[in-house]
Amino acid sequence: MKPKQFQTNPVKNSSELRKRVLDFFNNPKKSKVSTINTSLFENVSPPPYYDQLSFFGAAKHNDVKETLDLFAQVNITGNIYLFGGILRDLALFGKKGFNSDIDIVVEGNWHIYPDLLNRYSAKKNKFGGYRLSINDQDIDIWNAEETWAITQHLVDYTSINSLLETTILNWDSILMNWSTKSFIYKPDYFKNIHERIMDIVLETNPNPLGMLTRVLRHILLKDAQYITYETISYLSKTTKSYTFNEIHTYERNSYPYCIIDSYTFDIFAQRALELDTFNDDISNIGMTINNRQLSNLLHS
């Protein structure tokens, strides 16, 4: 299966992204598949903190937007947030460019969700969150304070903003409050999106081979135009640890198609030899990427 390419059309600001998010959820892709067993809700009284109409309405119609409205409504003293990939892809490509799972993080009141999620036949994952499917759309939901980097004490949790430091790439470091439709992001987020500047946020990851594969795929598929020195350094170090065959095998087993070739891998692996000779005063060195010809990547 070959990748379907979409023309990059990056947003310039939060207002433009908000419009894309609203369009995505208000005009969803149609699906004939109903993935919720609605019999689970028959003759069941919703807990007192649920609004009865919303509770049964979301279950009956199997609608992603109504379901997320419900998840937000029951969280009386906290909030739920869209996080990461969906916002990144909508920001870079628009609705046609998003074809992945939706990540939802819960701030506060996590204890009320397991019972509700079980009613949606959600499956618990090894990180303590849940995955459910609504109209063929996979949704991952977890407690913000149990994000992997926080539980591993790599990032201190002081507020929901702390999650901006837990992502692999800067393009994923954005949250949207589902109820208010307001965003949380770093000052340079939209500049980096609009100019397709890629940077590494957190190098430590429970799946280092998967992280390396993901970063290389993002360079090629997300139309990266400039890669920071820190990203070059990360790729140069990690390509020392794995062979191209290991990356190819992982990619083949994890994605519907492969896009990373040996030429791309060799460019970064060879760059590792040169990084050791770089001076400290060139920390702003980056890469210009051409998705069709990955040559002459490094420039100063």
BAFI-3210 file (N, C-alpha, C; in Angstrom, 3 decimals, decimal comma, padded with zeros to 6 digits):
// residues 300
n [1|2|3|4|5|6|7|8|9|10|11|12|13|14|15|16|17|18|19|20|21|22|23|24|25|26|27|28|29|30|31|32|33|34|35|36|37|38|39|40|41|42|43|44|45|46|47|48|49|50|51|52|53|54|55|56|57|58|59|60|61|62|63|64|65|66|67|68|69|70|71|72|73|74|75|76|77|78|79|80|81|82|83|84|85|86|87|88|89|90|91|92|93|94|95|96|97|98|99|100|101|102|103|104|105|106|107|108|109|110|111|112|113|114|115|116|117|118|119|120|121|122|123|124|125|126|127|128|129|130|131|132|133|134|135|136|137|138|139|140|141|142|143|144|145|146|147|148|149|150|151|152|153|154|155|156|157|158|159|160|161|162|163|164|165|166|167|168|169|170|171|172|173|174|175|176|177|178|179|180|181|182|183|184|185|186|187|188|189|190|191|192|193|194|195|196|197|198|199|200|201|202|203|204|205|206|207|208|209|210|211|212|213|214|215|216|217|218|219|220|221|222|223|224|225|226|227|228|229|230|231|232|233|234|235|236|237|238|239|240|241|242|243|244|245|246|247|248|249|250|251|252|253|254|255|256|257|258|259|260|261|262|263|264|265|266|267|268|269|270|271|272|273|274|275|276|277|278|279|280|281|282|283|284|285|286|287|288|289|290|291|292|293|294|295|296|297|298|299|300]
n.u [000,848|000,715|001,735|-000,641|-000,386|-000,639|-001,129|000,760|-000,635|-000,174|-001,406|-001,505|-002,025|-003,738|-006,457|-007,020|-006,450|-008,385|-010,730|-010,360|-010,400|-013,016|-014,446|-013,651|-014,821|-017,496|-018,264|-017,918|-016,205|-018,243|-019,463|-020,360|-020,170|-020,966|-019,579|-020,043|-021,492|-024,611|-026,431|-025,372|-026,150|-028,806|-031,552|-030,032|-029,195|-027,780|-024,907|-025,122|-023,679|-023,833|-025,456|-028,559|-029,626|-027,393|-025,778|-027,122|-027,601|-025,080|-024,225|-026,204|-026,064|-023,475|-021,491|-018,584|-018,087|-020,269|-019,699|-017,224|-018,121|-019,676|-017,697|-016,342|-018,321|-018,845|-016,676|-016,470|-014,847|-012,549|-010,891|-011,016|-008,713|-007,821|-004,929|-001,737|-001,174|-003,604|-004,115|-001,715|-001,713|-004,061|-003,315|-001,162|-002,091|-004,895|-008,264|-008,291|-005,780|-005,584|-005,480|-005,564|-005,343|-007,242|-006,013|-006,751|-006,455|-007,012|-007,654|-007,645|-010,137|-009,977|-010,863|-013,549|-013,816|-013,080|-015,352|-017,270|-015,864|-015,588|-018,174|-018,232|-016,885|-014,137|-010,628|-008,089|-004,766|-001,170|-000,068|-001,849|-003,964|-006,889|-008,321|-010,808|-013,328|-015,118|-017,449|-015,585|-013,421|-010,548|-009,881|-007,705|-007,450|-006,368|-005,125|-003,820|-001,797|-000,633|000,836|003,465|006,138|005,930|005,296|007,682|009,315|010,655|009,629|008,278|005,049|003,159|001,007|-001,536|-000,123|002,362|002,457|003,318|005,994|006,430|006,314|007,526|008,219|008,270|006,052|003,958|003,441|001,017|-002,149|-005,724|-008,370|-011,287|-013,819|-013,738|-012,489|-010,032|-006,468|-003,354|-000,016|003,458|005,250|006,449|005,119|003,235|004,715|006,721|005,156|004,057|006,331|007,395|009,373|011,240|011,774|013,323|011,743|011,648|013,992|014,179|012,504|010,105|010,223|012,671|013,512|011,101|010,609|012,734|012,104|009,637|010,341|011,946|010,024|008,247|009,779|009,829|007,115|005,651|006,434|008,727|010,745|012,893|015,302|016,259|019,453|019,563|017,851|019,206|021,444|020,265|019,294|021,656|023,012|021,276|021,081|023,401|022,860|021,140|020,542|019,813|018,174|016,903|015,314|013,736|012,365|010,916|009,323|007,858|006,337|004,798|003,423|001,154|002,506|005,844|008,294|010,792|013,993|017,174|018,986|018,195|018,522|021,326|022,365|021,963|023,290|025,936|026,367|026,839|029,538|030,581|029,444|030,847|032,953|031,951|031,627|030,702|029,454|027,708|025,081|022,687|022,590|020,876|018,685|017,709|015,009|014,170|011,623|011,802|014,406|016,888|019,419|022,479|021,821|022,685|023,368|024,961]
n.v [-001,200|002,075|005,333|007,932|011,042|014,357|017,759|020,159|022,562|024,663|026,120|029,518|030,555|030,250|030,711|029,918|027,204|026,429|026,681|024,600|022,387|022,488|022,120|019,539|017,961|018,694|017,986|015,100|012,203|009,915|006,841|003,452|001,640|000,550|000,688|000,517|-001,350|-000,953|-002,168|-002,366|-000,157|-000,347|-000,299|000,810|003,074|006,251|007,331|009,752|012,097|012,316|013,781|012,733|012,803|013,414|011,259|008,905|009,771|010,081|007,435|006,189|007,366|007,004|008,962|010,864|013,521|014,015|012,107|012,993|015,402|014,441|013,197|015,467|016,821|015,290|015,712|017,535|019,298|019,460|019,201|018,034|017,348|017,713|016,353|016,571|014,555|014,759|017,505|018,445|017,328|018,387|021,038|021,107|019,959|019,981|018,608|016,393|015,363|013,985|010,884|009,037|008,011|009,631|011,539|011,954|013,708|013,698|016,045|016,077|014,460|011,805|009,417|009,016|008,049|005,298|003,536|004,575|004,332|001,589|000,895|001,642|-000,367|-000,056|-000,679|-001,357|-000,069|-000,732|001,479|002,540|003,981|004,119|002,614|003,260|002,813|004,769|004,947|003,891|005,417|005,525|006,215|007,343|007,633|009,106|009,664|012,800|013,160|010,713|010,409|008,979|010,114|011,678|009,924|008,613|010,455|012,206|014,557|017,080|017,252|020,026|021,388|021,141|022,175|021,069|018,870|019,694|019,343|016,690|015,443|013,826|015,346|018,853|019,657|018,249|019,354|020,623|021,498|021,282|022,640|020,936|021,874|024,721|025,266|026,459|026,926|025,508|026,172|026,558|029,701|029,793|027,940|028,059|029,389|027,498|025,434|026,642|027,216|024,754|023,759|021,444|020,020|018,261|017,393|015,722|013,315|010,840|007,755|005,109|003,318|003,266|002,510|002,663|005,394|006,558|005,603|006,840|009,577|009,770|009,068|011,198|013,328|012,787|012,455|014,582|016,895|018,311|021,181|022,363|021,323|021,230|021,686|020,108|018,048|016,900|016,020|014,142|012,222|011,455|010,262|008,147|006,601|005,258|003,193|001,385|-000,734|-000,239|-002,304|-003,136|-000,907|-000,863|-003,293|-002,845|-000,684|-001,871|-003,701|-002,080|-000,074|000,743|001,008|001,327|003,897|004,864|004,852|003,254|005,152|007,554|006,824|006,353|008,921|010,251|008,514|008,697|011,335|011,355|011,006|013,479|015,196|015,090|016,786|019,303|022,734|024,465|026,842|026,637|026,011|026,594|025,361|023,643|021,597|021,566|020,157|018,193|016,393|014,784|014,601|013,849|015,286|017,096|017,956|019,170|022,429|025,572]
n.w [000,000|-000,975|000,221|000,686|-000,574|000,616|-000,057|001,614|003,740|005,790|008,847|010,080|012,560|015,775|015,423|012,803|013,025|014,900|013,396|011,582|013,285|014,305|011,941|011,302|013,345|013,234|010,727|010,141|008,693|006,979|008,232|008,021|009,942|013,127|016,198|018,894|021,428|021,939|023,547|026,013|027,340|027,797|030,005|031,985|034,434|034,260|036,124|038,837|038,176|035,469|032,696|031,655|028,999|027,408|028,032|027,085|024,514|023,244|023,251|021,726|019,169|018,408|017,987|017,523|018,321|020,098|021,998|023,037|024,032|026,101|027,697|028,495|029,883|032,154|033,716|036,192|037,731|036,270|033,054|029,615|026,970|023,546|022,058|020,633|017,810|016,175|016,191|015,170|012,512|011,412|011,526|009,751|007,322|007,103|007,131|005,332|005,566|007,931|009,415|011,641|015,119|017,725|020,312|023,693|026,657|030,154|032,596|035,949|038,088|037,114|038,137|037,598|035,047|034,264|034,668|032,878|030,458|030,286|029,655|027,051|025,899|025,978|025,756|028,041|028,117|028,307|029,492|031,231|030,224|028,018|025,086|022,725|020,201|017,981|015,523|013,621|014,330|016,146|019,536|021,948|025,391|028,393|031,759|032,494|034,385|034,401|032,161|030,279|030,390|032,623|034,703|034,748|035,806|034,177|033,379|035,332|036,728|036,835|035,913|033,361|031,267|031,439|029,807|027,360|027,337|027,049|024,597|021,572|019,278|018,392|016,905|017,918|020,333|021,585|022,936|023,071|024,772|025,165|025,872|025,893|023,541|023,371|023,003|024,142|023,978|022,977|022,558|019,962|018,444|016,213|014,320|013,864|012,820|010,515|009,030|008,885|010,697|012,306|015,496|018,190|021,197|023,538|024,084|025,400|025,438|025,739|023,675|021,797|019,162|017,793|018,106|016,636|014,071|013,733|013,733|011,421|009,499|009,816|008,903|006,179|005,432|006,493|005,335|006,236|006,402|007,583|009,828|013,150|014,797|017,109|016,421|014,261|015,658|017,415|015,537|014,344|016,472|017,179|014,875|014,993|016,646|015,487|012,647|009,158|008,256|010,613|011,193|008,882|009,120|011,487|010,666|008,588|010,043|011,622|010,298|007,587|005,200|003,852|003,924|004,490|003,184|002,407|001,610|002,819|005,510|005,535|005,141|007,584|009,305|008,420|008,982|011,666|012,094|011,516|013,336|015,703|015,323|015,220|016,260|019,287|018,702|016,594|016,978|015,788|013,405|010,814|008,802|005,409|003,839|001,073|-000,179|-002,394|-003,219|-001,300|-000,774|-000,159|002,455|004,856|005,931|006,577]
ca.u [000,000|001,529|001,205|-001,424|000,256|-001,495|-000,382|000,840|-001,308|-000,089|-002,084|-000,625|-002,343|-004,695|-007,808|-007,137|-006,502|-009,682|-011,709|-010,166|-010,848|-014,486|-014,927|-013,391|-015,773|-018,870|-018,524|-017,047|-016,319|-019,355|-019,100|-021,502|-019,851|-021,270|-018,629|-020,432|-022,576|-025,556|-027,204|-024,765|-026,777|-030,224|-031,965|-028,955|-029,333|-026,478|-024,525|-025,721|-022,959|-024,058|-026,722|-029,149|-029,778|-026,071|-025,261|-027,714|-027,489|-023,759|-024,169|-027,142|-025,676|-022,091|-020,923|-017,356|-018,252|-021,166|-018,998|-016,264|-018,911|-020,035|-016,501|-016,036|-019,401|-018,805|-015,502|-017,020|-013,820|-011,385|-011,139|-010,368|-007,975|-007,201|-003,490|-000,766|-001,234|-004,737|-003,926|-000,578|-002,060|-005,016|-002,571|-000,289|-002,722|-006,345|-009,001|-007,942|-004,478|-005,605|-005,982|-004,921|-006,169|-007,411|-005,500|-007,465|-005,925|-007,964|-007,096|-008,492|-011,314|-009,806|-011,524|-014,914|-013,816|-013,034|-016,681|-017,867|-015,121|-015,930|-019,461|-017,926|-016,037|-012,763|-009,593|-007,026|-003,450|-000,123|000,318|-002,891|-005,053|-007,866|-008,617|-012,144|-013,567|-016,421|-017,593|-014,299|-012,384|-009,917|-009,633|-006,910|-007,736|-005,628|-004,971|-002,671|-000,725|-000,044|001,598|004,660|007,304|005,684|005,428|009,096|009,987|011,424|008,973|007,461|003,692|002,699|-000,308|-001,715|000,919|003,552|002,442|004,035|007,388|006,467|006,181|008,753|008,506|007,634|004,770|002,932|003,345|-000,135|-003,367|-006,928|-009,430|-012,448|-014,998|-013,586|-011,837|-008,830|-005,259|-002,170|001,138|004,592|005,167|006,899|004,485|002,651|005,827|007,339|004,224|003,916|007,598|007,757|010,623|011,113|012,707|013,104|011,389|012,101|014,659|013,956|011,247|010,080|010,417|013,611|013,477|009,865|010,763|013,593|011,321|008,610|010,954|012,322|008,789|007,692|010,572|009,473|005,687|005,023|006,964|009,668|011,573|014,088|015,488|017,194|020,692|019,257|017,261|020,308|022,259|019,509|019,270|023,017|023,330|020,433|021,372|024,535|022,373|020,304|020,824|018,677|017,275|016,083|014,320|012,815|011,509|009,980|008,370|006,978|005,434|004,052|002,703|000,589|003,448|007,197|008,754|012,197|014,896|018,537|019,691|017,862|019,191|022,775|022,704|022,060|024,322|027,221|026,480|027,310|030,986|030,923|028,950|031,872|033,912|031,278|031,891|029,515|028,820|026,862|023,894|021,517|022,637|019,713|018,621|016,638|014,575|013,390|011,103|012,075|015,851|017,490|020,847|022,929|020,894|023,219|023,896|025,218]
ca.v [000,000|003,270|006,452|008,948|012,315|015,523|019,000|020,883|023,858|024,919|027,290|030,582|030,946|029,397|030,903|029,065|025,820|026,214|026,473|023,260|021,411|022,513|021,507|018,103|017,287|018,996|017,348|013,915|011,228|009,000|005,443|002,541|000,692|000,947|-000,090|000,474|-002,263|-000,090|-002,933|-002,143|001,010|-000,601|-000,484|001,284|004,467|006,909|007,842|011,062|013,223|012,347|014,250|011,538|012,959|013,308|009,914|007,972|010,300|009,751|005,998|005,813|007,865|006,646|010,168|011,222|014,824|013,876|011,315|013,865|016,344|013,724|013,044|016,772|017,212|014,573|016,161|018,767|020,218|019,398|019,371|017,094|018,082|017,095|016,447|015,985|014,237|015,279|018,945|018,609|017,038|019,395|022,289|021,004|019,513|020,057|017,382|015,274|014,842|013,278|009,516|008,359|008,004|010,898|011,461|012,769|013,639|014,143|016,817|015,972|013,582|010,617|008,263|008,832|007,595|003,860|002,928|005,028|003,763|000,170|000,808|001,815|-001,498|000,417|-001,617|-000,718|-000,333|-000,973|002,742|002,958|004,636|003,267|002,844|002,918|003,112|005,371|005,127|003,576|006,344|005,116|007,293|006,991|008,582|008,762|010,662|013,656|012,959|009,394|010,402|008,179|010,921|012,199|008,812|008,256|011,601|012,959|015,862|017,326|017,707|021,173|021,715|020,502|022,717|020,218|017,891|020,230|018,900|015,223|014,922|013,554|016,462|020,130|019,792|017,592|020,040|021,526|020,962|022,096|022,409|020,555|022,671|026,134|025,322|027,284|026,137|025,700|025,878|027,427|030,907|029,631|026,767|028,276|029,715|026,227|024,708|027,312|027,112|023,338|023,613|020,281|019,986|017,218|017,905|014,774|012,202|009,581|007,165|003,681|002,544|004,095|002,178|003,233|006,844|006,860|005,348|007,872|010,858|009,692|009,106|012,542|014,171|012,504|012,532|015,804|018,038|019,105|022,052|022,755|020,479|021,888|020,983|019,093|016,911|016,268|015,334|012,969|011,230|010,962|009,361|006,951|005,730|004,418|002,081|000,470|-000,878|000,088|-003,457|-003,109|000,145|-001,293|-004,343|-002,212|000,111|-002,792|-004,347|-001,093|000,879|000,093|001,110|001,763|005,048|005,139|004,059|003,159|006,395|008,490|006,352|006,527|010,336|010,585|007,672|009,280|012,645|011,159|011,158|014,882|015,937|015,131|017,844|020,599|023,654|024,822|028,078|026,426|025,308|026,905|024,632|022,790|020,926|021,821|018,855|018,062|015,037|014,010|014,439|014,106|015,494|018,394|018,247|020,022|023,712|026,469]
ca.w [000,000|-001,082|000,990|000,009|-000,301|000,679|-000,153|002,879|003,778|007,232|009,410|010,557|013,927|016,482|014,869|011,623|013,483|015,542|012,324|011,036|014,281|014,332|010,699|011,383|014,225|012,844|009,428|010,161|007,614|007,219|008,421|008,161|011,003|014,498|016,998|020,299|021,760|022,642|024,534|027,323|027,956|028,017|031,404|032,855|034,840|034,322|037,437|039,091|037,610|034,031|032,169|031,053|027,557|026,795|028,270|026,157|023,156|022,699|023,022|020,674|017,843|018,119|017,394|018,224|018,964|021,249|023,012|023,692|024,833|027,326|028,517|029,086|030,791|033,433|034,458|036,753|038,225|035,403|031,625|028,708|025,942|022,387|022,262|019,725|016,398|015,429|016,027|014,254|011,123|010,966|011,342|008,581|006,085|007,065|007,447|004,454|005,925|009,210|009,320|012,753|016,310|018,446|021,675|024,667|028,015|031,170|033,707|037,133|038,104|036,290|038,744|037,094|033,659|033,969|034,556|031,624|029,345|030,198|028,965|025,636|025,527|025,819|026,172|028,796|027,565|029,310|030,122|032,148|029,515|027,354|023,670|022,290|018,797|017,700|014,077|012,979|014,772|017,395|020,492|023,126|026,463|029,604|032,801|032,190|035,364|034,187|030,916|030,531|030,774|033,975|035,650|034,792|036,421|033,184|033,368|036,524|036,428|037,618|035,350|032,055|030,384|031,519|028,731|026,202|027,425|027,028|023,238|020,831|018,381|018,707|016,218|018,732|021,633|021,594|023,536|022,903|025,738|024,367|026,227|025,531|022,220|023,467|022,823|024,982|023,134|023,201|021,730|018,578|017,857|014,889|013,419|013,505|011,956|009,219|008,302|008,950|011,434|013,177|016,612|019,189|022,517|024,569|023,431|026,091|025,007|026,088|022,450|021,037|017,740|017,274|018,042|015,495|012,865|013,625|013,360|010,008|008,693|009,862|008,012|004,801|005,160|006,994|004,581|007,022|005,587|008,330|011,000|014,055|015,132|018,115|015,716|013,546|016,660|017,853|014,468|014,141|017,581|017,215|013,731|015,382|017,477|014,719|011,232|008,302|008,217|011,825|011,014|007,822|009,676|012,421|009,890|007,865|010,995|012,413|009,452|006,394|004,088|004,226|003,164|004,808|002,361|002,923|001,308|003,885|006,723|005,422|005,278|009,002|009,916|008,058|009,626|013,036|012,114|011,417|014,489|016,740|015,024|015,186|017,357|020,063|018,243|015,427|017,479|014,961|012,133|010,581|007,507|004,461|003,346|-000,157|-000,077|-003,600|-003,407|-000,001|-000,942|000,333|003,544|005,912|005,486|007,700]
c.u [000,877|000,909|000,404|-000,882|-000,767|-000,632|-000,410|000,173|-001,343|-000,812|-001,054|-000,851|-003,406|-006,109|-008,033|-007,221|-007,846|-010,759|-011,590|-010,641|-012,370|-015,062|-014,754|-014,465|-017,227|-019,260|-017,649|-017,214|-017,434|-018,847|-020,368|-021,312|-020,189|-020,443|-018,985|-021,588|-023,593|-026,417|-026,638|-025,449|-028,264|-030,490|-030,868|-029,190|-027,953|-026,163|-024,995|-024,984|-023,056|-025,399|-027,325|-029,233|-028,432|-025,539|-025,800|-027,628|-026,177|-023,662|-025,035|-026,630|-024,241|-021,346|-019,707|-017,526|-019,136|-020,479|-017,994|-016,970|-019,293|-018,831|-016,114|-017,068|-019,275|-017,639|-015,803|-015,943|-012,541|-011,782|-010,561|-009,779|-007,655|-005,706|-002,744|-001,183|-002,398|-004,591|-002,778|-001,001|-003,107|-004,311|-001,729|-001,043|-004,213|-006,961|-008,581|-006,625|-004,441|-006,230|-005,317|-005,865|-006,229|-006,937|-006,243|-006,803|-006,919|-007,207|-008,064|-009,614|-011,179|-010,621|-012,930|-014,953|-013,794|-014,396|-017,337|-017,177|-015,391|-017,256|-019,297|-017,030|-014,602|-011,792|-008,484|-005,680|-002,408|000,321|-000,773|-004,038|-005,976|-007,936|-010,039|-012,297|-014,990|-016,498|-016,271|-013,171|-011,834|-009,601|-008,835|-007,130|-006,995|-005,554|-003,706|-001,504|-000,072|000,594|002,972|005,832|007,156|005,826|006,883|009,955|010,949|010,908|008,155|006,086|003,298|001,320|-000,413|-000,658|002,165|003,604|003,152|005,486|007,526|006,443|007,537|009,164|007,730|006,271|003,626|002,656|002,247|-001,337|-004,533|-007,959|-010,723|-013,645|-014,899|-013,027|-010,647|-007,602|-004,198|-000,976|002,256|004,561|005,530|006,184|004,003|003,683|006,489|006,456|004,203|005,171|008,144|009,149|010,451|012,195|012,337|012,785|011,959|012,685|014,359|012,573|011,257|010,314|011,367|013,645|012,223|009,942|011,615|012,827|010,285|009,204|011,343|011,094|008,191|008,467|010,089|008,004|005,055|005,626|007,845|010,565|012,879|014,156|016,558|018,436|020,432|018,656|018,316|021,144|021,572|019,556|020,653|023,418|022,550|020,658|022,645|024,060|021,600|020,785|019,600|017,682|016,376|014,978|013,277|011,846|010,478|008,914|007,371|005,949|004,501|003,173|002,173|001,493|004,792|007,612|010,228|013,076|016,311|019,317|019,448|018,570|020,684|023,198|022,886|023,132|025,713|027,441|027,021|028,816|031,390|030,498|030,008|032,866|033,284|031,639|030,594|028,777|027,962|025,574|022,646|021,550|021,398|019,800|017,482|016,284|013,808|012,921|011,407|013,563|016,552|019,003|021,197|022,090|021,439|023,759|024,104|025,039]
c.v [001,242|004,421|007,400|010,308|013,443|016,772|019,724|022,239|024,320|026,184|028,303|030,918|030,027|029,540|030,005|027,597|025,510|025,943|025,077|022,185|021,344|021,864|019,994|017,392|017,565|018,347|016,102|013,063|010,247|007,564|004,616|001,580|001,268|000,084|-000,146|-000,510|-001,496|-000,848|-002,765|-001,007|000,797|-000,880|-000,116|002,745|005,105|007,348|009,274|012,236|013,249|012,998|013,113|011,646|012,786|011,894|008,928|008,452|009,925|008,264|005,595|006,177|007,537|007,799|010,608|012,529|014,721|013,090|012,169|014,948|015,711|013,592|014,356|017,150|016,551|015,028|017,535|019,756|020,191|019,589|018,181|017,897|017,173|017,327|015,863|015,820|014,806|016,776|019,231|018,420|017,996|020,722|022,256|020,786|019,836|018,685|016,187|014,630|014,101|011,913|008,672|008,340|009,400|010,695|012,460|012,609|014,284|014,854|016,727|014,954|012,333|009,437|008,023|008,182|006,078|003,210|003,306|004,385|002,275|-000,035|000,989|000,691|-001,063|-000,614|-000,858|-001,061|-000,421|000,298|003,287|003,714|003,625|003,611|002,402|003,319|003,611|005,607|004,954|004,518|005,883|006,347|006,730|008,067|008,144|009,952|011,478|013,385|011,587|009,274|009,794|009,012|011,487|011,088|008,366|009,382|012,309|014,384|015,977|017,817|018,836|021,641|020,992|020,980|021,845|019,215|018,386|019,778|017,389|014,630|014,632|014,783|017,708|020,291|019,166|018,333|021,095|020,785|021,871|021,691|022,134|021,456|024,105|026,335|026,275|026,374|026,490|025,283|026,850|028,600|030,710|028,491|027,018|028,739|028,420|025,395|025,329|027,184|025,686|023,135|022,487|020,298|018,831|017,871|017,009|013,546|010,857|009,043|005,681|002,767|003,312|003,787|002,752|004,740|007,246|006,688|006,437|009,208|010,853|009,742|010,509|013,496|014,022|012,762|013,864|017,069|018,933|019,916|022,436|021,921|021,097|021,046|019,867|017,843|016,156|015,438|014,054|011,866|010,628|009,979|008,051|006,043|004,924|003,135|001,036|000,402|-000,465|-001,071|-003,515|-002,067|-000,279|-002,351|-003,757|-001,434|-000,792|-003,425|-003,375|-000,160|000,175|000,162|001,589|002,931|005,355|004,242|004,111|004,435|007,429|008,116|006,638|007,983|010,698|009,761|008,227|010,622|012,510|011,369|012,623|015,672|016,079|016,266|019,228|021,429|024,026|026,018|027,881|025,705|025,593|026,213|023,750|022,114|021,471|020,493|019,001|016,618|014,172|013,786|014,832|014,198|016,900|018,865|019,290|021,315|024,587|027,905]
c.w [000,000|-000,291|000,121|000,405|-000,316|000,628|001,183|002,746|005,232|007,665|009,894|012,026|014,514|015,932|013,660|012,031|014,124|014,482|011,742|012,003|014,306|013,082|010,745|012,200|013,854|011,525|009,304|008,917|007,955|007,336|008,607|009,317|012,367|015,431|018,473|020,472|022,603|023,641|025,932|028,076|028,239|029,497|032,395|033,176|034,902|035,735|037,620|038,463|036,082|033,732|031,354|029,534|026,857|026,893|027,242|024,722|022,513|022,378|021,829|019,290|017,477|017,447|018,197|018,976|020,201|022,372|023,766|024,511|026,166|028,248|029,188|030,145|032,156|034,307|035,055|037,162|037,386|033,954|030,867|027,557|024,755|022,510|021,072|018,282|015,622|015,187|015,070|012,806|010,578|010,701|010,074|007,281|005,971|007,247|006,601|004,848|007,245|009,036|010,401|013,936|016,920|019,873|022,562|026,020|028,974|032,283|034,881|036,965|037,245|036,830|038,214|035,713|033,456|033,806|033,239|030,429|029,186|029,479|027,456|025,119|025,255|026,363|026,892|028,183|028,684|030,020|031,049|031,523|028,868|025,870|023,402|020,841|018,623|016,197|013,334|013,389|016,113|018,247|021,653|024,182|027,724|030,550|032,527|033,120|035,254|032,807|031,197|031,032|032,182|035,010|035,790|035,359|035,470|033,065|034,635|036,106|037,374|037,176|034,017|031,070|030,372|030,379|027,475|026,179|027,279|025,625|022,608|020,028|018,770|018,039|017,001|020,044|021,628|022,175|023,184|023,940|024,975|024,647|025,723|024,129|022,210|023,441|023,863|024,140|023,471|022,218|020,258|017,849|016,432|013,871|012,946|012,586|010,568|008,376|008,287|009,523|012,438|014,250|017,537|020,531|023,605|023,884|024,076|025,772|025,362|024,890|021,533|019,544|017,086|017,140|016,846|014,184|012,653|013,181|011,883|009,099|008,680|008,964|006,578|004,485|005,536|006,374|005,442|006,086|006,272|009,591|011,875|014,279|016,128|017,460|014,917|014,518|017,134|016,789|014,235|015,235|017,479|016,013|013,950|016,068|016,690|013,273|010,426|008,270|009,447|011,709|009,986|008,344|010,628|011,656|009,172|008,795|011,711|011,587|008,206|005,175|004,622|003,331|003,393|003,937|002,934|002,676|002,403|005,183|006,670|005,584|006,743|009,699|009,624|008,744|011,041|013,136|012,142|012,652|015,574|016,531|015,023|016,420|018,057|019,485|016,999|015,812|016,656|013,605|012,009|009,241|006,681|003,817|002,043|-000,208|-001,294|-003,816|-002,116|-000,153|-000,481|001,510|004,510|005,334|006,696|007,250]
res [m|k|p|k|q|f|q|t|n|p|v|k|n|s|s|e|l|r|k|r|v|l|d|f|f|n|n|p|k|k|s|k|v|s|t|i|n|t|s|l|f|e|n|v|s|p|p|p|y|y|d|q|l|s|f|f|g|a|a|k|h|n|d|v|k|e|t|l|d|l|f|a|q|v|n|i|t|g|n|i|y|l|f|g|g|i|l|r|d|l|a|l|f|g|k|k|g|f|n|s|d|i|d|i|v|v|e|g|n|w|h|i|y|p|d|l|l|n|r|y|s|a|k|k|n|k|f|g|g|y|r|l|s|i|n|d|q|d|i|d|i|w|n|a|e|e|t|w|a|i|t|q|h|l|v|d|y|t|s|i|n|s|l|l|e|t|t|i|l|n|w|d|s|i|l|m|n|w|s|t|k|s|f|i|y|k|p|d|y|f|k|n|i|h|e|r|i|m|d|i|v|l|e|t|n|p|n|p|l|g|m|l|t|r|v|l|r|h|i|l|l|k|d|a|q|y|i|t|y|e|t|i|s|y|l|s|k|t|t|k|s|y|t|f|n|e|i|h|t|y|e|r|n|s|y|p|y|c|i|i|d|s|y|t|f|d|i|f|a|q|r|a|l|e|l|d|t|f|n|d|d|i|s|n|i|g|m|t|i|n|n|r|q|l|s|n|l|l|h|s]
***
